[in-house]
């Protein structure tokens, strides 16, 4: 991953939930490969993450993708890639819903402190969010907060 802080934070999250990854029958998978994908390849990264997840889970599991926020300055040739990746999240969630498989994504802006969204990540991956699927939650960095806490738009 490009941002070492995210890599470290996800490692802490995994270790904290290692004995509890099957909370109430819901194995939780967090996939951050799209954070490293270059513009124009994000749809492929999301599709690859979905294929890996589906090959290991037939029912009652949760996939949460970490996506980079869309760039404001991007050429028209690459503009549809991020939108297609977000649409794939909704489409696969609809297809897999009958199996109890959930798929959501968090869209992370540059500079967001990982610790700020760990409670949200914990909720989205857990059984309390069993009816939350197909959503891309866009996070924002508040300008007046020096600790880079996040807020949902």
C-alpha positions as CSV (number, residue, x, y, z in Angstrom):
1,X,0.0,0.0,0.0
2,X,1.1,3.5,-0.8
3,X,0.4,4.9,2.7
4,X,2.3,3.1,5.4
5,X,0.0,4.5,8.1
6,X,-2.9,2.6,6.5
7,X,-0.9,-0.6,6.2
8,X,0.0,-0.3,9.9
9,X,-3.6,0.5,11.0
10,X,-5.0,-2.4,9.1
11,X,-2.4,-4.7,10.6
12,X,-3.5,-3.5,14.1
13,X,-7.2,-4.0,13.1
14,X,-6.5,-7.6,11.9
15,X,-4.6,-8.5,15.1
16,X,-7.3,-7.0,17.3
17,X,-10.0,-9.0,15.5
18,X,-8.0,-12.2,14.8
19,X,-9.9,-14.3,17.3
20,X,-13.2,-12.7,16.4
21,X,-13.2,-12.6,12.6
22,X,-16.2,-14.8,12.4
23,X,-18.4,-12.4,14.6
24,X,-21.9,-13.8,14.6
25,X,-21.2,-16.0,11.6
26,X,-19.8,-13.1,9.4
27,X,-16.2,-13.5,8.3
28,X,-14.9,-10.0,7.6
29,X,-12.5,-9.3,4.7
30,X,-11.0,-5.9,4.1
31,X,-9.2,-5.4,0.8
32,X,-7.1,-2.4,0.1
33,X,-5.6,-3.3,-3.3
34,X,-7.5,-0.6,-5.1
35,X,-5.6,2.0,-3.0
36,X,-2.5,1.1,-4.9
37,X,-4.2,0.9,-8.3
38,X,-3.3,3.7,-10.8
39,X,-6.1,5.7,-12.4
40,X,-7.5,3.5,-15.2
41,X,-6.9,0.3,-13.3
42,X,-9.2,0.6,-10.3
43,X,-12.1,-1.3,-11.8
44,X,-9.7,-4.2,-12.4
45,X,-8.5,-4.0,-8.8
46,X,-12.0,-4.1,-7.5
47,X,-12.9,-7.0,-9.8
48,X,-9.8,-8.9,-8.7
49,X,-10.6,-8.3,-5.0
50,X,-14.2,-9.5,-5.6
51,X,-13.1,-12.7,-7.4
52,X,-10.6,-13.5,-4.6
53,X,-13.3,-12.9,-2.0
54,X,-15.9,-15.0,-3.8
55,X,-13.6,-17.9,-4.3
56,X,-13.2,-18.2,-0.6
57,X,-16.7,-17.4,0.6
58,X,-20.0,-19.0,-0.4
59,X,-22.3,-17.5,2.2
60,X,-22.5,-15.1,5.2
61,X,-19.4,-13.0,4.8
62,X,-18.5,-9.4,4.4
63,X,-16.1,-7.7,1.9
64,X,-15.1,-4.1,2.5
65,X,-13.0,-2.4,-0.1
66,X,-10.9,0.6,0.6
67,X,-10.9,2.9,-2.4
68,X,-9.1,6.1,-3.1
69,X,-11.2,9.2,-3.5
70,X,-11.6,10.2,-7.1
71,X,-9.0,12.7,-8.5
72,X,-10.4,16.1,-9.4
73,X,-8.0,16.5,-12.3
74,X,-8.1,13.4,-14.5
75,X,-8.4,13.0,-18.2
76,X,-11.6,12.0,-19.8
77,X,-10.1,8.7,-20.9
78,X,-9.8,7.5,-17.3
79,X,-12.8,9.3,-15.8
80,X,-15.1,6.3,-16.0
81,X,-12.8,3.9,-14.2
82,X,-13.6,5.0,-10.7
83,X,-17.3,5.3,-11.4
84,X,-17.3,1.8,-12.9
85,X,-15.6,0.4,-9.8
86,X,-18.2,2.0,-7.6
87,X,-21.0,0.6,-9.8
88,X,-19.4,-2.9,-9.5
89,X,-19.7,-2.7,-5.7
90,X,-23.5,-2.1,-6.0
91,X,-23.9,-4.7,-8.8
92,X,-22.1,-7.5,-7.0
93,X,-23.8,-6.7,-3.7
94,X,-27.2,-7.2,-5.5
95,X,-26.0,-10.5,-7.1
96,X,-24.5,-11.9,-3.9
97,X,-27.1,-10.7,-1.5
98,X,-29.2,-13.9,-1.7
99,X,-26.2,-15.8,-0.3
100,X,-25.7,-13.5,2.6
101,X,-22.6,-12.0,1.1
102,X,-22.1,-8.3,1.7
103,X,-19.9,-5.9,-0.3
104,X,-19.3,-2.3,0.6
105,X,-16.5,0.2,0.1
106,X,-15.0,3.2,2.0
107,X,-13.7,5.9,-0.3
108,X,-10.7,7.5,1.4
109,X,-9.4,11.0,0.7
110,X,-5.7,11.7,0.7
111,X,-4.4,12.6,4.1
112,X,-7.1,10.9,6.1
113,X,-5.8,9.5,9.4
114,X,-6.5,5.8,9.5
115,X,-7.4,5.9,13.2
116,X,-10.3,8.3,12.4
117,X,-12.2,5.7,10.4
118,X,-11.4,2.5,12.3
119,X,-14.7,2.6,14.3
120,X,-16.6,3.0,11.0
121,X,-14.6,0.1,9.4
122,X,-15.4,-2.0,12.5
123,X,-19.1,-1.3,12.1
124,X,-19.2,-1.9,8.3
125,X,-17.4,-5.2,8.5
126,X,-19.4,-6.5,11.4
127,X,-22.8,-8.3,11.8
128,X,-24.5,-5.1,13.1
129,X,-24.4,-3.9,9.5
130,X,-25.9,-7.0,8.0
131,X,-28.4,-5.0,5.9
132,X,-25.7,-2.5,4.7
133,X,-24.6,-3.7,1.3
134,X,-23.7,-2.2,-2.1
135,X,-22.7,1.1,-0.6
136,X,-19.7,3.3,-1.2
137,X,-19.3,5.5,1.8
138,X,-17.3,8.7,1.0
139,X,-15.2,10.0,3.8
140,X,-13.9,13.5,4.1
141,X,-11.1,15.2,6.1
142,X,-12.4,18.1,8.1
143,X,-10.5,21.3,7.5
144,X,-10.7,22.7,11.0
145,X,-9.4,19.6,12.7
146,X,-5.7,19.3,13.1
147,X,-5.9,15.6,13.9
148,X,-7.5,14.7,10.5
149,X,-10.6,13.2,11.9
150,X,-13.1,12.2,9.3
151,X,-16.7,12.8,8.7
152,X,-19.1,11.2,6.2
153,X,-20.4,13.4,3.5
